[in-house]
Amino acid sequence: MSSKALTGAQIIVKSLEDLGVDVIFGYPGGAVLPIYDELHEHSKITHVLVRHEQAAVHAAEGYARSTGRPGCVLVTSGPGATNAITGLADAMLDSIPVVCLTGQVPVQLIGTDAFQEADTVGISRHCTKHNYLIKKTDDASRVVHEAFHVATTGRPGPVVVDIPKDVQIHTSENIHTGPIEHRSYRPAFKGDDAAIKAAVDLLATAKKPIFYTGGGVINSGPAASDLLRKFAKMTGVPVTSTLMGLGAYPASDDQFLGMLGMHGTYEANHAMHDCDVMVCIGARFDDRVTGRIDAFAPKSKKIHIDIDRSSINKIIPVEVPVVGDVAAVLEVMIKLWKKGKHKLDADALKAWWGEIEENRARNCLGYAKRNDVIMPQYALERLQELTKDKDVYYTTEVGQHQMWAAQYLHFEEPNRWMTSGGLGTMGYGFPAAMGVQMAHPNALVIDVAGEASIQMNIQELSTVMQYGLPVKIFILNNEYMGMVRQWQDLNHDGRYSNSYTASLPDFVKLAESYGATGLMCDRPDQLDETIIKMIETDGPVIVDCRIEKLANCFPMIPSGAAHNEMLLPDESEMQEFEGGAALV
């Protein structure tokens, strides 16, 4: 208890400071002016003024994903809160810890259709881990602390705290201190010893094992990634990763099969299909991974390690469920593996790797190189090569460019790859890059974008200029909503209904209009020079990289197919294109 009465706004800002919040992304409005007035008096918290509330949440996601700490958002009532919903849904599906403070009309006006009133709690209920409506100033400190506790423990996720304006103005002496002890919210952490032993015993019998890893490994913290690497080396088991899990295991390691799923590698998807023991670590068997459920890994026994009990047996039945934190569970598994002196059947494992290498030899990520036009795969290969030795973080928008980035950029560490997985939110990458850059001011932060996606939050160029954030936007410009066009190619006989962008801005001039640097590149022999200039230029940069317009993203699992029924690039596409000799 405090001996001095504070306003609700003062209590909220003090609570944020006590919780270690150093950056908050937001946009002011009438219902949050008392909090903004208090922020004006506090230099410990940096407020980043975004140009749209959706961007505020994505920026908080980027901050959280790249640091492991929760992101924080502050928006006003009504449209401020509703504009944030897409970002909250994105954070929910990708398990990103975000606390979003929303203003609300005074308590006595709730339910009267007052100016800028919306039922924020009701609207956000289905796209947040939890939400609160604070009705008394006495509750403000406790609720804010509890919100951060809920957002960051168990399976992480977004939490909304709705704060009426009168609660911000009234005073209270009730200030929460110390750790949260909640009576009913007690997420699992350690994992059941018997379940972990059963998992180890099952793995020891495997002839064709595989580690299927996801974003939960990264969410668990750096220790989880270290333990995964250690366990993989001890056992010799091949490792694959979901889109969200890239970086948890080093891409350069021979045991890494690449990403799995709809645009995953041939070797990863076939290994998943043919395995006899699957160890799912921090992933959730989503539809982009499984393909047709009744044909998913039909001969395998499955172990599922996840901190979220509700994710286990939700989509794919498993033989051994282990509810617990990835790092905590892997630590025990390693101890039991050593204690039991377990070893996989060496001959069987050698034969299994022989099958995998045979599939790897298909070179499923090969493509026809050209000297007359930039192929998107080549652009990303050069981007990877020219940034591999730098302190670099990548974000993406959503579409073909996102999948190509996942295929051709190589991540050796966790927390270096920020993308929208579950919701597939166009417009995510640029504001996420802002959040990453705020957290890592001296790092190279690159948003791999499409010309369609980037326009969804292009207004944030104003934000990066205001705060001196040297974010680089690398646009793969094919003048199409590329993934939409690709599906129209495959499923709708090439009828490109509203997927061609007939009117595009001059991205160079657009960048310059905000005071940023714009670069354009449309030939392979210009590409390296352009990328180097982008990297070396101070401040924000947009690169308009003009790529082959009709390039498709392969490999691909077609809609309704099993995960081993993959479309590979057409053989003719692997040859030299007419009109352009292959690059040397």
Buried (B, 14 or more C-beta within 10 A) or exposed (E): EBEEBBBBBBBBBBBBEBBEBBBBBBBBBBBBBBBBBBBEEBEEBBBBEBBBBBBBBBBBBBBBBBBBBBBBBBBBBBEBBBBBBBBBBBBBBBBBBBBBBBBBBBBEBBEEEBEBBBBBBEBBEEBBBBBBBBBBBBBBBBBBBBBBBBBBBBBBBBBBBBBBBBBBBBBBEBBBEEEBEEEEEEBBBEBBEEBBBBBBEBBBEBBBBBBBBBBBBBBBBBBBBBBBBEBBEBBBBBBBBBBBBBBBBBBEEEBBBBBBBBBBBBBBBBBBBBBBBBBBBBBBBBEBBBBBEEBBBEEBBBBBBBBBBEBBEBBBEBBBBBBBBBBBBBBBBBEBBEEEEBEBEEEBBEEBBEBBEEBBEBEBBEBBBBBEBBBBBBBBBBBBEBBEEEEBBBBBBBBBBBBBBBBBBBBEEBBBBBBBBBBBBBBBBBBBBBBBBBBBEEBBBBBBBBBBBBBBBBBBBBBBBBBEBBBBBBBBBBBBBBBBBBBBBBEEEEEEEEBEBEEEBEBBEBBEEBEBBBBBBBEBEBBBEBBEBBBEBEBBBBBBBBBBEEBBBBBBBBEEBBBBBBEBBEEEBEEBBEEBEEBE
